[in-house]
Amino acid sequence: MRPSITFCSEGFKLDGDLFLPGDLRFGERLGIVLAHGYTGVKDLYLPDNARVLNDAGYVVLTFDYKGWGKSEGPRSRFAPIGRVADLQAAITVLGLQAQVDQDSIAIYGTSYGGATVVRGHRHTCQVRRLMRRLRAWRPLDALGAPARRMARTPRPSQSRPREARQRR
Protein backbone atom coordinates (compact mmCIF):
# COMPACT_ATOMS: atom_id res chain seq x y z
CA MET A 1 0.00 0.00 0.00
CA ARG A 2 1.36 3.45 -0.94
CA PRO A 3 -0.79 6.37 0.22
CA SER A 4 0.34 9.93 -0.52
CA ILE A 5 1.12 12.13 2.45
CA THR A 6 1.75 15.87 2.78
CA PHE A 7 3.43 17.72 5.62
CA CYS A 8 5.03 21.11 6.21
CA SER A 9 8.62 22.22 6.61
CA GLU A 10 9.53 25.86 7.17
CA GLY A 11 6.11 26.97 5.89
CA PHE A 12 6.12 24.92 2.67
CA LYS A 13 4.03 21.85 1.92
CA LEU A 14 6.14 18.77 1.11
CA ASP A 15 4.91 15.82 -0.93
CA GLY A 16 5.60 12.27 0.21
CA ASP A 17 4.61 8.63 -0.16
CA LEU A 18 4.12 6.26 2.75
CA PHE A 19 4.90 2.63 1.92
CA LEU A 20 3.01 0.28 4.26
CA PRO A 21 3.66 -3.47 4.54
CA GLY A 22 0.68 -5.65 3.67
CA ASP A 23 0.89 -7.61 6.95
CA LEU A 24 0.64 -5.06 9.76
CA ARG A 25 -1.05 -7.53 12.10
CA PHE A 26 1.95 -7.36 14.48
CA GLY A 27 1.39 -3.68 15.24
CA GLU A 28 4.06 -1.00 15.22
CA ARG A 29 7.10 -1.46 12.99
CA LEU A 30 10.47 0.15 12.45
CA GLY A 31 10.07 3.16 10.14
CA ILE A 32 12.61 4.38 7.60
CA VAL A 33 12.79 7.80 5.94
CA LEU A 34 14.51 7.70 2.54
CA ALA A 35 16.32 10.87 1.43
CA HIS A 36 17.25 11.33 -2.23
CA GLY A 37 20.34 13.02 -3.63
CA TYR A 38 20.90 16.54 -4.94
CA THR A 39 18.91 16.50 -8.20
CA GLY A 40 16.72 13.52 -7.41
CA VAL A 41 13.03 13.36 -6.64
CA LYS A 42 11.14 10.77 -4.61
CA ASP A 43 9.65 9.12 -7.70
CA LEU A 44 12.96 8.64 -9.54
CA TYR A 45 14.65 5.69 -7.82
CA LEU A 46 13.54 5.70 -4.19
CA PRO A 47 10.39 3.64 -4.86
CA ASP A 48 12.59 0.64 -5.77
CA ASN A 49 14.46 0.86 -2.46
CA ALA A 50 11.22 1.54 -0.59
CA ARG A 51 9.57 -1.57 -2.07
CA VAL A 52 12.51 -3.79 -1.05
CA LEU A 53 12.41 -2.45 2.51
CA ASN A 54 8.60 -2.56 2.55
CA ASP A 55 8.57 -6.20 1.43
CA ALA A 56 10.90 -6.92 4.36
CA GLY A 57 8.30 -5.48 6.75
CA TYR A 58 9.39 -1.86 7.25
CA VAL A 59 7.18 1.22 7.01
CA VAL A 60 8.94 3.59 4.59
CA LEU A 61 8.47 7.30 3.87
CA THR A 62 9.84 8.94 0.70
CA PHE A 63 9.48 12.67 0.12
CA ASP A 64 10.58 15.58 -2.07
CA TYR A 65 12.58 18.42 -0.55
CA LYS A 66 11.27 21.99 -0.78
CA GLY A 67 11.28 23.14 -4.40
CA TRP A 68 11.73 19.65 -5.87
CA GLY A 69 9.17 17.31 -7.41
CA LYS A 70 5.63 18.10 -6.25
CA SER A 71 6.73 19.93 -3.08
CA GLU A 72 6.21 23.67 -2.69
CA GLY A 73 9.07 26.16 -2.53
CA PRO A 74 11.55 27.93 -4.80
CA ARG A 75 12.24 25.52 -7.70
CA SER A 76 15.47 23.51 -7.85
CA ARG A 77 17.08 25.43 -5.02
CA PHE A 78 20.10 23.86 -3.34
CA ALA A 79 19.79 24.58 0.38
CA PRO A 80 21.64 22.04 2.58
CA ILE A 81 20.28 23.36 5.90
CA GLY A 82 16.76 23.52 4.47
CA ARG A 83 17.09 19.87 3.43
CA VAL A 84 17.95 18.94 7.01
CA ALA A 85 14.82 20.77 8.19
CA ASP A 86 12.78 18.86 5.58
CA LEU A 87 14.31 15.58 6.75
CA GLN A 88 13.50 16.39 10.38
CA ALA A 89 9.90 17.17 9.43
CA ALA A 90 9.70 13.83 7.59
CA ILE A 91 11.09 11.99 10.63
CA THR A 92 8.48 13.63 12.87
CA VAL A 93 5.64 12.79 10.48
CA LEU A 94 6.77 9.18 10.16
CA GLY A 95 6.97 8.87 13.95
CA LEU A 96 3.38 10.08 14.25
CA GLN A 97 2.03 7.27 12.05
CA ALA A 98 0.10 4.63 14.01
CA GLN A 99 1.95 1.84 12.20
CA VAL A 100 5.40 3.08 13.29
CA ASP A 101 7.20 2.62 16.60
CA GLN A 102 8.36 6.20 17.22
CA ASP A 103 11.37 4.87 19.13
CA SER A 104 12.49 2.84 16.10
CA ILE A 105 13.10 5.21 13.21
CA ALA A 106 15.97 4.97 10.74
CA ILE A 107 17.09 7.39 8.04
CA TYR A 108 18.69 6.43 4.75
CA GLY A 109 20.22 8.71 2.15
CA THR A 110 21.64 8.12 -1.29
CA SER A 111 24.29 10.31 -2.90
CA TYR A 112 23.94 13.84 -1.45
CA GLY A 113 21.07 12.49 0.65
CA GLY A 114 23.81 10.60 2.53
CA ALA A 115 25.26 13.92 3.69
CA THR A 116 21.78 15.16 4.57
CA VAL A 117 21.04 12.17 6.81
CA VAL A 118 24.42 12.49 8.56
CA ARG A 119 23.72 16.12 9.36
CA GLY A 120 20.09 15.36 10.26
CA HIS A 121 21.17 12.54 12.56
CA ARG A 122 23.31 14.98 14.54
CA HIS A 123 20.33 17.27 15.14
CA THR A 124 17.58 14.87 16.18
CA CYS A 125 17.14 12.38 18.98
CA GLN A 126 14.34 10.53 17.15
CA VAL A 127 16.62 8.45 14.92
CA ARG A 128 17.83 5.06 16.09
CA ARG A 129 19.74 4.00 12.97
CA LEU A 130 21.60 5.91 10.27
CA MET A 131 22.26 4.54 6.80
CA ARG A 132 24.03 6.25 3.92
CA ARG A 133 25.24 4.96 0.60
CA LEU A 134 27.08 6.63 -2.22
CA ARG A 135 26.74 3.80 -4.75
CA ALA A 136 24.47 0.89 -5.63
CA TRP A 137 23.72 -1.44 -2.72
CA ARG A 138 21.27 -3.86 -1.21
CA PRO A 139 19.11 -1.85 1.25
CA LEU A 140 18.58 -4.68 3.74
CA ASP A 141 22.35 -5.21 4.18
CA ALA A 142 22.72 -1.70 5.60
CA LEU A 143 20.22 -2.36 8.36
CA GLY A 144 22.03 -5.26 9.98
CA ALA A 145 20.55 -8.46 11.40
CA PRO A 146 18.91 -6.98 14.56
CA ALA A 147 16.92 -4.43 12.57
CA ARG A 148 15.91 -7.04 9.97
CA ARG A 149 14.51 -9.22 12.77
CA MET A 150 12.75 -6.21 14.31
CA ALA A 151 10.76 -5.65 11.11
CA ARG A 152 8.92 -8.94 11.56
CA THR A 153 8.97 -9.34 15.34
CA PRO A 154 5.93 -8.23 17.35
CA ARG A 155 6.50 -5.87 20.26
CA PRO A 156 5.92 -7.73 23.56
CA SER A 157 3.32 -5.27 24.79
CA GLN A 158 1.19 -5.87 21.71
CA SER A 159 1.71 -9.55 21.10
CA ARG A 160 0.88 -11.22 24.41
CA PRO A 161 -1.06 -10.60 27.59
CA ARG A 162 0.69 -8.88 30.47
CA GLU A 163 0.80 -12.10 32.57
CA ALA A 164 2.68 -13.93 29.82
CA ARG A 165 5.27 -11.14 29.55
CA GLN A 166 5.93 -11.27 33.32
CA ARG A 167 6.62 -15.03 33.26
CA ARG A 168 9.57 -14.72 30.86
C-alpha positions in Angstrom: 0.0 0.0 0.0 1.4 3.5 -0.9 -0.8 6.4 0.2 0.3 9.9 -0.5 1.1 12.1 2.4 1.7 15.9 2.8 3.4 17.7 5.6 5.0 21.1 6.2 8.6 22.2 6.6 9.5 25.9 7.2 6.1 27.0 5.9 6.1 24.9 2.7 4.0 21.8 1.9 6.1 18.8 1.1 4.9 15.8 -0.9 5.6 12.3 0.2 4.6 8.6 -0.2 4.1 6.3 2.8 4.9 2.6 1.9 3.0 0.3 4.3 3.7 -3.5 4.5 0.7 -5.7 3.7 0.9 -7.6 7.0 0.6 -5.1 9.8 -1.1 -7.5 12.1 2.0 -7.4 14.5 1.4 -3.7 15.2 4.1 -1.0 15.2 7.1 -1.5 13.0 10.5 0.2 12.4 10.1 3.2 10.1 12.6 4.4 7.6 12.8 7.8 5.9 14.5 7.7 2.5 16.3 10.9 1.4 17.3 11.3 -2.2 20.3 13.0 -3.6 20.9 16.5 -4.9 18.9 16.5 -8.2 16.7 13.5 -7.4 13.0 13.4 -6.6 11.1 10.8 -4.6 9.7 9.1 -7.7 13.0 8.6 -9.5 14.7 5.7 -7.8 13.5 5.7 -4.2 10.4 3.6 -4.9 12.6 0.6 -5.8 14.5 0.9 -2.5 11.2 1.5 -0.6 9.6 -1.6 -2.1 12.5 -3.8 -1.1 12.4 -2.5 2.5 8.6 -2.6 2.5 8.6 -6.2 1.4 10.9 -6.9 4.4 8.3 -5.5 6.8 9.4 -1.9 7.2 7.2 1.2 7.0 8.9 3.6 4.6 8.5 7.3 3.9 9.8 8.9 0.7 9.5 12.7 0.1 10.6 15.6 -2.1 12.6 18.4 -0.6 11.3 22.0 -0.8 11.3 23.1 -4.4 11.7 19.7 -5.9 9.2 17.3 -7.4 5.6 18.1 -6.3 6.7 19.9 -3.1 6.2 23.7 -2.7 9.1 26.2 -2.5 11.5 27.9 -4.8 12.2 25.5 -7.7 15.5 23.5 -7.9 17.1 25.4 -5.0 20.1 23.9 -3.3 19.8 24.6 0.4 21.6 22.0 2.6 20.3 23.4 5.9 16.8 23.5 4.5 17.1 19.9 3.4 18.0 18.9 7.0 14.8 20.8 8.2 12.8 18.9 5.6 14.3 15.6 6.8 13.5 16.4 10.4 9.9 17.2 9.4 9.7 13.8 7.6 11.1 12.0 10.6 8.5 13.6 12.9 5.6 12.8 10.5 6.8 9.2 10.2 7.0 8.9 14.0 3.4 10.1 14.2 2.0 7.3 12.1 0.1 4.6 14.0 2.0 1.8 12.2 5.4 3.1 13.3 7.2 2.6 16.6 8.4 6.2 17.2 11.4 4.9 19.1 12.5 2.8 16.1 13.1 5.2 13.2 16.0 5.0 10.7 17.1 7.4 8.0 18.7 6.4 4.8 20.2 8.7 2.2 21.6 8.1 -1.3 24.3 10.3 -2.9 23.9 13.8 -1.5 21.1 12.5 0.7 23.8 10.6 2.5 25.3 13.9 3.7 21.8 15.2 4.6 21.0 12.2 6.8 24.4 12.5 8.6 23.7 16.1 9.4 20.1 15.4 10.3 21.2 12.5 12.6 23.3 15.0 14.5 20.3 17.3 15.1 17.6 14.9 16.2 17.1 12.4 19.0 14.3 10.5 17.1 16.6 8.5 14.9 17.8 5.1 16.1 19.7 4.0 13.0 21.6 5.9 10.3 22.3 4.5 6.8 24.0 6.2 3.9 25.2 5.0 0.6 27.1 6.6 -2.2 26.7 3.8 -4.8 24.5 0.9 -5.6 23.7 -1.4 -2.7 21.3 -3.9 -1.2 19.1 -1.9 1.3 18.6 -4.7 3.7 22.3 -5.2 4.2 22.7 -1.7 5.6 20.2 -2.4 8.4 22.0 -5.3 10.0 20.5 -8.5 11.4 18.9 -7.0 14.6 16.9 -4.4 12.6 15.9 -7.0 10.0 14.5 -9.2 12.8 12.7 -6.2 14.3 10.8 -5.7 11.1 8.9 -8.9 11.6 9.0 -9.3 15.3 5.9 -8.2 17.4 6.5 -5.9 20.3 5.9 -7.7 23.6 3.3 -5.3 24.8 1.2 -5.9 21.7 1.7 -9.5 21.1 0.9 -11.2 24.4 -1.1 -10.6 27.6 0.7 -8.9 30.5 0.8 -12.1 32.6 2.7 -13.9 29.8 5.3 -11.1 29.6 5.9 -11.3 33.3 6.6 -15.0 33.3 9.6 -14.7 30.9 
